[in-house]
């Protein structure tokens, strides 16, 4: 039987931290400046830009963020 990740592991996922970063930003917005996504990706500990963009598109598709 596999072990459940639990809520604390889910709260520490890069996707959750990305969503919280956007939510906690002034007016829930992040300036769309060149290199902003790469800086956020690095700061949140994404292993690659591909992982970041997968989560970014997931959140857009789920209607949780707008670009």
MOPAC internal coordinates of N, CA, C and O (Angstrom, degrees):
PM7 1SCF
backbone

  N    0.0000 0     0.00 0     0.00 0    0    0    0
  C    1.4419 1     0.00 0     0.00 0    1    0    0
  C    1.5311 1   107.99 1     0.00 0    2    1    0
  O    1.2310 1   120.85 1   -47.98 1    3    2    1
  N    1.3228 1   115.97 1   132.02 1    3    2    1
  C    1.4645 1   118.88 1  -178.98 1    5    3    2
  C    1.5218 1   110.73 1   -79.52 1    6    5    3
  O    1.2310 1   121.91 1   -30.06 1    7    6    5
  N    1.2997 1   113.96 1   149.94 1    7    6    5
  C    1.4650 1   120.43 1  -179.31 1    9    7    6
  C    1.5240 1   110.20 1   -82.98 1   10    9    7
  O    1.2310 1   120.42 1   -43.76 1   11   10    9
  N    1.3141 1   116.81 1   136.24 1   11   10    9
  C    1.4576 1   122.32 1   178.02 1   13   11   10
  C    1.5229 1   109.85 1   -68.49 1   14   13   11
  O    1.2310 1   120.78 1   -37.58 1   15   14   13
  N    1.3315 1   116.11 1   142.42 1   15   14   13
  C    1.4631 1   119.74 1   179.48 1   17   15   14
  C    1.5134 1   111.69 1   -71.06 1   18   17   15
  O    1.2310 1   120.06 1   145.99 1   19   18   17
  N    1.3172 1   117.49 1   -34.01 1   19   18   17
  C    1.4609 1   120.44 1   179.55 1   21   19   18
  C    1.5066 1   112.48 1    83.85 1   22   21   19
  O    1.2310 1   121.36 1   -15.07 1   23   22   21
  N    1.3072 1   115.00 1   164.93 1   23   22   21
  C    1.4612 1   120.14 1  -176.31 1   25   23   22
  C    1.5246 1   112.29 1   -69.91 1   26   25   23
  O    1.2310 1   119.49 1   145.26 1   27   26   25
  N    1.3219 1   118.57 1   -34.74 1   27   26   25
  C    1.4656 1   118.55 1  -178.66 1   29   27   26
  C    1.5204 1   111.18 1   -65.50 1   30   29   27
  O    1.2310 1   119.66 1   143.67 1   31   30   29
  N    1.3277 1   118.25 1   -36.33 1   31   30   29
  C    1.4651 1   120.86 1   176.82 1   33   31   30
  C    1.5231 1   110.18 1   -67.29 1   34   33   31
  O    1.2310 1   120.25 1   139.63 1   35   34   33
  N    1.3314 1   117.13 1   -40.37 1   35   34   33
  C    1.4619 1   120.24 1   178.32 1   37   35   34
  C    1.5175 1   111.39 1   -64.70 1   38   37   35
  O    1.2310 1   120.12 1   143.43 1   39   38   37
  N    1.3197 1   117.37 1   -36.57 1   39   38   37
  C    1.4656 1   120.81 1   179.97 1   41   39   38
  C    1.5205 1   111.67 1   -69.47 1   42   41   39
  O    1.2310 1   119.98 1   158.30 1   43   42   41
  N    1.3122 1   117.64 1   -21.70 1   43   42   41
  C    1.4542 1   121.03 1  -178.85 1   45   43   42
  C    1.5243 1   112.94 1   -96.09 1   46   45   43
  O    1.2310 1   119.96 1  -178.37 1   47   46   45
  N    1.3366 1   117.68 1     1.63 1   47   46   45
  C    1.4615 1   119.08 1  -179.30 1   49   47   46
  C    1.5280 1   109.16 1   -68.30 1   50   49   47
  O    1.2310 1   120.34 1   -32.21 1   51   50   49
  N    1.3314 1   116.95 1   147.79 1   51   50   49
  C    1.4677 1   119.17 1   179.18 1   53   51   50
  C    1.5281 1   112.52 1   -57.22 1   54   53   51
  O    1.2310 1   119.88 1   143.51 1   55   54   53
  N    1.3473 1   117.84 1   -36.49 1   55   54   53
  C    1.4642 1   120.30 1  -179.44 1   57   55   54
  C    1.5258 1   110.90 1   -63.15 1   58   57   55
  O    1.2310 1   120.30 1   137.12 1   59   58   57
  N    1.3269 1   117.03 1   -42.88 1   59   58   57
  C    1.4648 1   120.64 1   179.38 1   61   59   58
  C    1.5231 1   110.49 1   -66.58 1   62   61   59
  O    1.2310 1   120.54 1   138.78 1   63   62   61
  N    1.3325 1   116.57 1   -41.22 1   63   62   61
  C    1.4645 1   119.43 1   178.33 1   65   63   62
  C    1.5222 1   111.35 1   -65.40 1   66   65   63
  O    1.2310 1   120.10 1   143.78 1   67   66   65
  N    1.3463 1   117.41 1   -36.22 1   67   66   65
  C    1.4637 1   121.52 1   176.22 1   69   67   66
  C    1.5224 1   110.00 1   -62.41 1   70   69   67
  O    1.2310 1   120.47 1   132.49 1   71   70   69
  N    1.3187 1   116.70 1   -47.51 1   71   70   69
  C    1.4564 1   120.62 1   179.73 1   73   71   70
  C    1.5281 1   110.99 1   -61.92 1   74   73   71
  O    1.2310 1   120.32 1   138.37 1   75   74   73
  N    1.3232 1   116.99 1   -41.63 1   75   74   73
  C    1.4714 1   120.44 1   178.85 1   77   75   74
  C    1.5272 1   110.91 1   -65.88 1   78   77   75
  O    1.2310 1   120.05 1   140.18 1   79   78   77
  N    1.3329 1   117.50 1   -39.82 1   79   78   77
  C    1.4657 1   120.92 1   178.34 1   81   79   78
  C    1.5259 1   110.52 1   -59.07 1   82   81   79
  O    1.2310 1   120.59 1   134.66 1   83   82   81
  N    1.3188 1   116.48 1   -45.34 1   83   82   81
  C    1.4604 1   120.29 1   179.65 1   85   83   82
  C    1.5230 1   110.04 1   -65.52 1   86   85   83
  O    1.2310 1   120.64 1   134.92 1   87   86   85
  N    1.3260 1   116.39 1   -45.08 1   87   86   85
  C    1.4667 1   121.32 1  -179.20 1   89   87   86
  C    1.5226 1   111.48 1   -60.87 1   90   89   87
  O    1.2310 1   120.19 1   140.38 1   91   90   89
  N    1.3257 1   117.24 1   -39.62 1   91   90   89
  C    1.4636 1   120.49 1  -175.40 1   93   91   90
  C    1.5250 1   113.50 1   -85.59 1   94   93   91
  O    1.2310 1   119.67 1   173.01 1   95   94   93
  N    1.3190 1   118.23 1    -6.99 1   95   94   93
  C    1.4619 1   121.68 1   177.54 1   97   95   94
  C    1.5253 1   109.70 1   -69.79 1   98   97   95
  O    1.2310 1   120.19 1   -25.85 1   99   98   97
  N    1.3325 1   117.23 1   154.15 1   99   98   97
  C    1.4706 1   119.72 1   177.93 1  101   99   98
  C    1.5296 1   110.50 1   -54.15 1  102  101   99
  O    1.2310 1   121.10 1   -52.20 1  103  102  101
  N    1.3128 1   115.51 1   127.80 1  103  102  101
  C    1.4754 1   122.93 1  -178.37 1  105  103  102
  C    1.5254 1   112.70 1    58.76 1  106  105  103
  O    1.2310 1   120.34 1  -160.16 1  107  106  105
  N    1.3442 1   116.96 1    19.84 1  107  106  105
  C    1.4728 1   122.98 1  -179.43 1  109  107  106
  C    1.5288 1   111.13 1    54.97 1  110  109  107
  O    1.2310 1   121.02 1  -139.92 1  111  110  109
  N    1.3285 1   115.65 1    40.08 1  111  110  109
  C    1.4663 1   120.98 1   179.98 1  113  111  110
  C    1.5173 1   110.43 1  -132.79 1  114  113  111
  O    1.2310 1   121.70 1   -31.19 1  115  114  113
  N    1.3084 1   114.35 1   148.81 1  115  114  113
  C    1.4644 1   121.94 1   173.82 1  117  115  114
  C    1.5163 1   106.91 1  -123.70 1  118  117  115
  O    1.2310 1   120.54 1   -48.58 1  119  118  117
  N    1.3207 1   116.57 1   131.42 1  119  118  117
  C    1.4556 1   121.63 1  -178.33 1  121  119  118
  C    1.5289 1   110.10 1   -61.70 1  122  121  119
  O    1.2310 1   120.62 1   -48.83 1  123  122  121
  N    1.3187 1   116.42 1   131.17 1  123  122  121
  C    1.4555 1   122.25 1  -179.32 1  125  123  122
  C    1.5253 1   109.89 1   -85.21 1  126  125  123
  O    1.2310 1   120.68 1  -115.32 1  127  126  125
  N    1.3203 1   116.31 1    64.68 1  127  126  125
  C    1.4649 1   121.65 1   179.14 1  129  127  126
  C    1.5288 1   109.06 1   -91.47 1  130  129  127
  O    1.2310 1   120.09 1   -24.34 1  131  130  129
  N    1.3301 1   117.42 1   155.66 1  131  130  129
  C    1.4653 1   119.70 1   176.75 1  133  131  130
  C    1.5360 1   110.80 1   -56.70 1  134  133  131
  O    1.2310 1   120.88 1   -48.92 1  135  134  133
  N    1.3104 1   115.93 1   131.08 1  135  134  133
  C    1.4577 1   121.19 1   178.33 1  137  135  134
  C    1.5189 1   114.81 1    85.01 1  138  137  135
  O    1.2310 1   119.75 1   179.00 1  139  138  137
  N    1.3291 1   118.08 1    -1.00 1  139  138  137
  C    1.4717 1   120.60 1  -177.86 1  141  139  138
  C    1.5173 1   111.59 1   -63.19 1  142  141  139
  O    1.2310 1   120.17 1   134.88 1  143  142  141
  N    1.3338 1   117.29 1   -45.12 1  143  142  141
  C    1.4657 1   120.04 1  -179.34 1  145  143  142
  C    1.5224 1   111.19 1   -64.26 1  146  145  143
  O    1.2310 1   119.96 1   140.54 1  147  146  145
  N    1.3261 1   117.68 1   -39.46 1  147  146  145
  C    1.4628 1   120.70 1   178.93 1  149  147  146
  C    1.5259 1   111.03 1   -64.99 1  150  149  147
  O    1.2310 1   120.54 1   140.06 1  151  150  149
  N    1.3231 1   116.57 1   -39.94 1  151  150  149
  C    1.4655 1   120.55 1   178.27 1  153  151  150
  C    1.5200 1   111.14 1   -64.92 1  154  153  151
  O    1.2310 1   120.62 1   137.09 1  155  154  153
  N    1.3251 1   116.42 1   -42.91 1  155  154  153
  C    1.4651 1   120.46 1   178.70 1  157  155  154
  C    1.5219 1   110.10 1   -64.85 1  158  157  155
  O    1.2310 1   120.75 1   136.42 1  159  158  157
  N    1.3198 1   116.16 1   -43.58 1  159  158  157
  C    1.4605 1   121.24 1   179.52 1  161  159  158
  C    1.5257 1   111.19 1   -57.08 1  162  161  159
  O    1.2310 1   120.43 1   133.33 1  163  162  161
  N    1.3089 1   116.78 1   -46.67 1  163  162  161
  C    1.4643 1   121.24 1  -179.96 1  165  163  162
  C    1.5256 1   111.38 1   -66.49 1  166  165  163
  O    1.2310 1   120.30 1   137.66 1  167  166  165
  N    1.3305 1   117.03 1   -42.34 1  167  166  165
  C    1.4577 1   121.18 1  -177.92 1  169  167  166
  C    1.5298 1   112.27 1   -65.43 1  170  169  167
  O    1.2310 1   120.44 1   147.71 1  171  170  169
  N    1.3275 1   116.76 1   -32.29 1  171  170  169
  C    1.4658 1   120.24 1  -178.53 1  173  171  170
  C    1.5245 1   112.91 1   -89.82 1  174  173  171
  O    1.2310 1   120.18 1   178.87 1  175  174  173
  N    1.3181 1   117.26 1    -1.13 1  175  174  173
  C    1.4546 1   121.07 1   174.38 1  177  175  174
  C    1.5111 1   115.73 1    82.28 1  178  177  175
  O    1.2310 1   120.05 1  -154.27 1  179  178  177
  N    1.3324 1   117.50 1    25.73 1  179  178  177
  C    1.4619 1   119.21 1   176.25 1  181  179  178
  C    1.5182 1   109.39 1   -65.60 1  182  181  179
  O    1.2310 1   120.59 1   -36.59 1  183  182  181
  N    1.3144 1   116.47 1   143.41 1  183  182  181
  C    1.4643 1   121.49 1  -178.58 1  185  183  182
  C    1.5237 1   111.63 1   -75.82 1  186  185  183
  O    1.2310 1   120.52 1   154.19 1  187  186  185
  N    1.3370 1   116.62 1   -25.81 1  187  186  185
  C    1.4616 1   120.13 1   178.92 1  189  187  186
  C    1.5298 1   109.17 1  -156.57 1  190  189  187
  O    1.2310 1   121.40 1   -15.76 1  191  190  189
  N    1.3298 1   114.94 1   164.24 1  191  190  189
  C    1.4644 1   119.40 1   175.97 1  193  191  190
  C    1.5264 1   110.50 1   -64.51 1  194  193  191
  O    1.2310 1   120.47 1   148.78 1  195  194  193
  N    1.3318 1   116.70 1   -31.22 1  195  194  193
  C    1.4580 1   120.68 1   179.26 1  197  195  194
  C    1.5145 1   112.24 1   -62.40 1  198  197  195
  O    1.2310 1   120.42 1   137.64 1  199  198  197
  N    1.3320 1   116.81 1   -42.36 1  199  198  197
  C    1.4651 1   120.43 1   177.70 1  201  199  198
  C    1.5304 1   110.42 1   -62.89 1  202  201  199
  O    1.2310 1   121.11 1   137.00 1  203  202  201
  N    1.3254 1   115.47 1   -43.00 1  203  202  201
  C    1.4622 1   119.84 1   178.71 1  205  203  202
  C    1.5160 1   110.70 1   -60.63 1  206  205  203
  O    1.2310 1   119.75 1   130.41 1  207  206  205
  N    1.3234 1   118.09 1   -49.59 1  207  206  205
  C    1.4581 1   121.43 1  -177.12 1  209  207  206
  C    1.5249 1   111.79 1   -65.70 1  210  209  207
  O    1.2310 1   119.99 1   147.39 1  211  210  209
  N    1.3306 1   117.62 1   -32.61 1  211  210  209
  C    1.4619 1   120.61 1   175.65 1  213  211  210
  C    1.5303 1   109.30 1   -61.44 1  214  213  211
  O    1.2310 1   120.39 1   131.17 1  215  214  213
  N    1.3286 1   116.87 1   -48.83 1  215  214  213
  C    1.4633 1   120.40 1   178.82 1  217  215  214
  C    1.5195 1   111.30 1   -64.45 1  218  217  215
  O    1.2310 1   119.77 1   139.59 1  219  218  217
  N    1.3306 1   118.04 1   -40.41 1  219  218  217
  C    1.4607 1   122.87 1   179.81 1  221  219  218
  C    1.5287 1   109.87 1   -58.55 1  222  221  219
  O    1.2310 1   120.87 1   131.07 1  223  222  221
  N    1.3328 1   115.95 1   -48.93 1  223  222  221
  C    1.4636 1   119.98 1  -179.53 1  225  223  222
  C    1.5265 1   111.79 1   -68.79 1  226  225  223
  O    1.2310 1   120.32 1   147.27 1  227  226  225
  N    1.3177 1   117.00 1   -32.73 1  227  226  225
  C    1.4620 1   120.54 1   175.63 1  229  227  226
  C    1.5318 1   110.46 1   -61.46 1  230  229  227
  O    1.2310 1   120.36 1   132.29 1  231  230  229
  N    1.3356 1   116.92 1   -47.71 1  231  230  229
  C    1.4613 1   121.28 1  -179.30 1  233  231  230
  C    1.5355 1   111.65 1   -65.05 1  234  233  231
  O    1.2310 1   120.32 1   143.15 1  235  234  233
  N    1.3207 1   116.99 1   -36.85 1  235  234  233
  C    1.4697 1   120.35 1   175.81 1  237  235  234
  C    1.5208 1   109.84 1   -65.28 1  238  237  235
  O    1.2310 1   120.49 1   131.77 1  239  238  237
  N    1.3363 1   116.67 1   -48.23 1  239  238  237
  C    1.4614 1   121.20 1  -179.65 1  241  239  238
  C    1.5145 1   113.38 1   -61.59 1  242  241  239
  O    1.2310 1   120.46 1   147.99 1  243  242  241
  N    1.3328 1   116.72 1   -32.01 1  243  242  241
  C    1.4700 1   121.71 1   179.24 1  245  243  242
  C    1.5252 1   111.78 1   -81.06 1  246  245  243
  O    1.2310 1   120.42 1   176.49 1  247  246  245
  N    1.3340 1   116.80 1    -3.51 1  247  246  245
  C    1.4660 1   120.62 1  -179.89 1  249  247  246
  C    1.5245 1   113.18 1    74.41 1  250  249  247
  O    1.2310 1   120.17 1  -160.07 1  251  250  249
  N    1.3273 1   117.28 1    19.93 1  251  250  249
  C    1.4606 1   120.74 1  -178.93 1  253  251  250
  C    1.5140 1   112.17 1   -88.34 1  254  253  251
  O    1.2310 1   120.07 1   155.15 1  255  254  253
  N    1.3313 1   117.47 1   -24.85 1  255  254  253
  C    1.4638 1   121.51 1   176.36 1  257  255  254
  C    1.5335 1   108.49 1  -139.57 1  258  257  255
  O    1.2310 1   121.16 1   -19.17 1  259  258  257
  N    1.3205 1   115.39 1   160.83 1  259  258  257
  C    1.4598 1   122.55 1   173.92 1  261  259  258
  C    1.5095 1   107.35 1  -122.35 1  262  261  259
  O    1.2310 1   121.18 1   -35.28 1  263  262  261
  N    1.3274 1   115.35 1   144.72 1  263  262  261
  C    1.4608 1   118.55 1   178.76 1  265  263  262
  C    1.5024 1   109.20 1   -94.62 1  266  265  263
  O    1.2310 1   120.10 1   180.00 1  267  266  265

